[in-house]
Amino acid sequence: MLFVKCAKSINKGKHPTLHGLYIRRDWIVVVSGLNPFLYTIHVVKVLTNSENESIMKEKLRTIVTGSIIGFLCFSGLATCTAVTPVLERGFAVKPNIGIDIKYVYRHKTESNFNTLTNDTILYSGDHYKIIFTPTEETYVYIFQQGSSGNIYRLFPMASFAGVTVNNTNPVLPGTEYHIPAKDKSFFLDNQTGTEKLYFITSRQRDQQLENQYQQVLVARGDKNANKTQLAQAELTKSIKKRDPGGIESSATQTEIFTILDNDGREFSVIRDRLKSCDGCRSEVTFQHK
């Protein structure tokens, strides 16, 4: 069974019997019979005592991170049925923000780029970069945080290593973005530990996130260690509070990114797909040894 505690109904209708639902960051569509009701989320709890628990959990995971936008689970039935997007009473349920993406790295002793994942181990002097192509106009924010707690914004970015790159928001559909630049890569310094890359997408400019990072820069400019630590902690807290997105790899994917190393040599990598809701974050964690 599914139990959902919601705010009041948008359509002022009688509270329906809850048979199915569609969870989004700010909205929930509850399906009762053939009539969808749109609610704002107050608290969401998902409970089940059915024999189909594993299927229901997998469906919920797919709804949050994938392209299926809902399901029906009627009492007494052992299966769940996918639901197509809902437009009810003038309210549209927006799909996830789709972005083709690839995190890649190259060891300093090697020439080829490989896919950077949560299992990757890198070493001081190794190179890495991020390539993405959005499917719609959107705002992208990329941050990197090391084991020291210091956090830096990789996108948007005006310049890198003294060279103007003009990586600005909003990003445009169908445009290929190479971070930091097509012929440049980031490289790891001598500070070892756990490294995190946060990729955040939003259909609107995230003024709060921008202001929080500006506070970090101001504190660093003042050379105030305590103020810098507090500003970075607030920014990190804000990032981690966001709903998680995911990255999908497909064996049938044929589209590629062509990337250059610092010497101008070309490499091709198969694209992955970022499945992220509006305002969500995707996270890659790797070890720097």
C-alpha positions as CSV (number, residue, x, y, z in Angstrom):
1,M,0.0,0.0,0.0
2,L,1.1,3.6,-0.6
3,F,0.5,6.3,1.9
4,V,1.2,10.0,1.0
5,K,0.7,13.0,3.2
6,C,0.1,16.0,1.0
7,A,-0.7,19.7,1.2
8,K,-4.2,20.7,0.2
9,S,-5.5,19.8,-3.3
10,I,-5.0,22.4,-6.1
11,N,-8.4,21.5,-7.6
12,K,-10.3,21.8,-4.3
13,G,-11.7,18.4,-4.8
14,K,-12.4,15.8,-2.2
15,H,-9.3,14.0,-1.0
16,P,-9.0,11.0,-3.3
17,T,-8.2,7.4,-2.4
18,L,-4.5,7.1,-3.3
19,H,-3.9,4.4,-5.9
20,G,-0.9,5.8,-7.7
21,L,1.4,8.7,-7.6
22,Y,4.1,10.7,-9.5
23,I,6.8,12.2,-7.3
24,R,8.6,15.3,-8.5
25,R,10.8,17.8,-6.5
26,D,7.9,20.3,-5.9
27,W,4.8,18.5,-7.2
28,I,2.9,15.3,-6.9
29,V,0.3,13.8,-9.2
30,V,-2.1,11.4,-7.4
31,V,-4.2,9.1,-9.6
32,S,-7.6,8.0,-8.3
33,G,-9.4,5.9,-10.8
34,L,-9.2,7.8,-14.1
35,N,-8.9,11.3,-12.5
36,P,-5.5,12.8,-11.8
37,F,-5.2,15.3,-9.0
38,L,-2.3,17.8,-8.6
39,Y,-0.9,18.4,-5.2
40,T,2.0,20.4,-3.8
41,I,4.3,18.2,-1.7
42,H,4.3,18.6,2.0
43,V,5.7,15.3,3.3
44,V,6.1,12.1,1.2
45,K,6.4,8.7,2.8
46,V,6.2,5.5,0.8
47,L,5.3,2.3,2.6
48,T,4.4,-1.1,1.3
49,N,3.3,-4.4,2.7
50,S,2.8,-6.1,-0.6
51,E,4.7,-9.1,-2.0
52,N,5.7,-6.8,-4.9
53,E,8.0,-4.5,-2.8
54,S,11.1,-4.8,-4.9
55,I,9.2,-3.9,-8.1
56,M,7.5,-0.9,-6.4
57,K,10.9,0.3,-5.1
58,E,12.4,0.0,-8.6
59,K,9.5,1.9,-10.1
60,L,9.9,4.7,-7.6
61,R,13.7,4.9,-8.4
62,T,12.9,5.0,-12.1
63,I,10.3,7.8,-11.6
64,V,12.7,10.0,-9.7
65,T,15.7,9.6,-12.0
66,G,14.4,8.3,-15.3
67,S,12.0,9.0,-18.1
68,I,8.9,7.2,-16.8
69,I,6.7,9.8,-15.1
70,G,4.3,7.7,-13.1
71,F,2.6,4.4,-12.4
72,L,-0.6,2.9,-11.2
73,C,-0.7,0.3,-8.4
74,F,-4.2,-0.7,-7.7
75,S,-5.0,-2.6,-4.5
76,G,-5.0,-6.4,-5.0
77,L,-3.0,-6.3,-8.2
78,A,0.6,-7.6,-8.3
79,T,1.8,-5.4,-11.1
80,C,2.4,-1.7,-11.7
81,T,1.6,0.0,-15.0
82,A,3.6,3.0,-16.4
83,V,1.7,6.2,-16.9
84,T,2.3,8.8,-19.6
85,P,2.7,12.6,-18.8
86,V,-0.3,14.3,-17.3
87,L,-1.8,17.7,-18.2
88,E,-4.7,18.4,-15.8
89,R,-6.5,21.7,-15.2
90,G,-3.9,23.7,-16.9
91,F,-0.9,22.3,-14.9
92,A,1.8,20.5,-16.9
93,V,4.2,18.0,-15.4
94,K,7.6,18.8,-16.9
95,P,9.9,16.0,-17.9
96,N,13.4,15.6,-16.5
97,I,16.2,17.8,-18.0
98,G,18.1,15.6,-20.4
99,I,21.8,16.3,-21.0
100,D,24.3,14.2,-22.9
101,I,27.4,14.1,-20.7
102,K,30.8,12.5,-20.2
103,Y,33.3,12.7,-17.4
104,V,36.7,11.6,-18.7
105,Y,40.3,11.4,-17.3
106,R,43.8,10.6,-18.6
107,H,46.7,9.4,-16.4
108,K,49.7,11.6,-16.9
109,T,51.6,8.5,-18.1
110,E,49.0,7.6,-20.7
111,S,47.6,9.2,-23.8
112,N,44.0,7.8,-24.0
113,F,41.0,9.3,-22.1
114,N,38.8,7.0,-20.1
115,T,35.4,7.4,-18.4
116,L,35.6,8.9,-14.9
117,T,33.3,7.1,-12.5
118,N,32.8,6.6,-8.8
119,D,35.3,3.7,-8.9
120,T,38.1,5.7,-10.5
121,I,41.4,6.3,-8.8
122,L,43.5,9.2,-10.0
123,Y,46.9,10.5,-9.1
124,S,48.5,13.9,-8.8
125,G,49.2,15.3,-12.2
126,D,46.4,13.3,-13.9
127,H,44.1,15.2,-16.2
128,Y,40.3,15.2,-16.3
129,K,37.5,17.2,-18.0
130,I,33.7,17.3,-18.5
131,I,31.8,17.4,-21.8
132,F,28.0,17.9,-22.1
133,T,25.3,18.9,-24.6
134,P,21.9,20.0,-23.3
135,T,18.6,19.1,-25.0
136,E,17.0,22.4,-23.9
137,E,18.1,25.8,-22.7
138,T,19.0,25.4,-19.1
139,Y,21.3,26.7,-16.3
140,V,24.3,24.5,-15.4
141,Y,26.4,24.8,-12.3
142,I,29.4,22.5,-11.7
143,F,31.4,22.4,-8.5
144,Q,34.4,20.5,-7.3
145,Q,35.2,19.8,-3.7
146,G,38.3,18.2,-2.3
147,S,39.1,16.4,1.0
148,S,40.1,19.7,2.5
149,G,36.6,21.0,2.2
150,N,37.6,23.7,-0.3
151,I,35.0,24.1,-3.1
152,Y,35.5,25.6,-6.5
153,R,33.0,26.4,-9.3
154,L,34.0,24.8,-12.7
155,F,31.0,26.2,-14.6
156,P,30.1,28.9,-15.3
157,M,33.7,30.1,-15.7
158,A,35.1,33.2,-17.5
159,S,38.7,32.1,-17.8
160,F,41.0,29.2,-17.0
161,A,44.8,29.3,-16.5
162,G,44.8,32.9,-17.8
163,V,42.9,32.0,-21.0
164,T,39.4,33.3,-21.7
165,V,36.9,30.5,-22.1
166,N,33.6,32.3,-21.6
167,N,31.7,29.3,-20.3
168,T,28.4,31.1,-19.4
169,N,24.8,30.5,-18.6
170,P,22.3,29.7,-19.9
171,V,23.6,26.8,-21.9
172,L,21.9,26.2,-25.3
173,P,20.3,23.1,-26.7
174,G,22.5,21.1,-29.1
175,T,25.6,23.0,-28.2
176,E,28.7,21.0,-27.1
177,Y,30.4,22.3,-24.0
178,H,33.9,21.2,-23.1
179,I,35.0,22.1,-19.5
180,P,37.4,23.8,-19.1
181,A,37.9,24.0,-22.9
182,K,38.1,21.7,-25.9
183,D,41.9,21.7,-26.0
184,K,42.4,21.9,-22.2
185,S,41.9,19.8,-19.1
186,F,42.0,20.2,-15.4
187,F,44.8,18.5,-13.5
188,L,45.2,17.3,-10.0
189,D,47.5,19.0,-7.6
190,N,49.4,17.3,-4.7
191,Q,46.5,17.5,-2.2
192,T,45.3,13.9,-2.0
193,G,42.0,12.6,-0.7
194,T,38.4,12.2,-1.9
195,E,37.3,14.5,-4.7
196,K,33.6,15.2,-5.6
197,L,32.2,16.7,-8.7
198,Y,28.6,18.2,-8.5
199,F,26.6,18.8,-11.6
200,I,23.4,20.9,-11.0
201,T,20.8,21.7,-13.6
202,S,18.0,24.3,-13.4
203,R,15.5,25.7,-15.9
204,Q,15.8,29.1,-14.1
205,R,18.9,31.0,-12.9
206,D,19.7,29.8,-9.4
207,Q,20.3,33.1,-7.7
208,Q,20.7,31.5,-4.2
209,L,23.5,29.2,-5.4
210,E,25.3,32.1,-7.2
211,N,25.1,34.3,-4.2
212,Q,26.4,31.6,-1.9
213,Y,29.4,31.0,-4.1
214,Q,30.0,34.8,-4.3
215,Q,30.2,34.8,-0.5
216,V,32.9,32.1,-0.7
217,L,34.9,34.3,-3.1
218,V,34.5,37.4,-0.9
219,A,35.7,35.5,2.2
220,R,38.7,34.2,0.3
221,G,39.5,37.7,-0.9
222,D,39.4,38.9,2.7
223,K,41.8,36.1,3.6
224,N,39.5,35.2,6.5
225,A,39.8,31.5,7.1
226,N,36.8,31.2,9.5
227,K,34.6,33.2,7.2
228,T,35.7,31.1,4.2
229,Q,35.0,27.8,6.1
230,L,31.5,28.9,7.1
231,A,30.7,30.1,3.6
232,Q,31.9,26.9,2.0
233,A,29.9,24.9,4.6
234,E,26.7,26.8,3.7
235,L,27.3,26.2,0.0
236,T,28.0,22.5,0.4
237,K,24.9,22.1,2.6
238,S,22.8,23.8,-0.1
239,I,24.1,21.6,-2.8
240,K,23.6,18.3,-0.8
241,K,20.0,19.2,0.1
242,R,19.1,18.9,-3.6
243,D,17.4,15.8,-4.9
244,P,19.8,13.4,-6.6
245,G,19.8,12.8,-10.3
246,G,21.6,10.0,-12.2
247,I,23.7,9.1,-15.2
248,E,22.6,6.4,-17.6
249,S,24.8,4.4,-20.0
250,S,23.3,2.6,-23.0
251,A,24.8,-0.3,-25.0
252,T,22.9,1.0,-28.0
253,Q,24.2,4.6,-27.8
254,T,26.2,5.5,-30.9
255,E,26.6,9.3,-30.5
256,I,30.0,10.4,-29.5
257,F,32.0,13.3,-28.1
258,T,35.3,14.2,-29.8
259,I,37.8,15.6,-27.4
260,L,41.3,16.9,-27.6
261,D,44.2,16.5,-25.3
262,N,46.6,19.3,-24.5
263,D,48.7,18.4,-27.5
264,G,45.8,18.6,-29.9
265,R,45.3,14.8,-30.4
266,E,41.7,13.7,-30.9
267,F,39.8,11.0,-29.0
268,S,36.2,9.8,-29.3
269,V,34.0,8.7,-26.3
270,I,30.5,7.4,-26.2
271,R,28.0,9.8,-24.7
272,D,26.1,9.0,-21.5
273,R,22.7,10.6,-20.5
274,L,22.2,12.7,-17.4
275,K,18.7,12.3,-16.0
276,S,18.1,15.2,-13.7
277,C,15.0,16.9,-12.4
278,D,14.8,20.7,-12.3
279,G,17.2,21.9,-9.5
280,C,18.6,18.4,-8.9
281,R,22.3,17.4,-8.6
282,S,24.4,14.7,-10.1
283,E,27.5,13.6,-8.2
284,V,30.7,11.8,-9.1
285,T,33.2,10.9,-6.3
286,F,36.7,9.6,-7.1
287,Q,39.8,9.0,-5.1
288,H,42.9,11.2,-5.5
289,K,46.1,9.3,-4.4
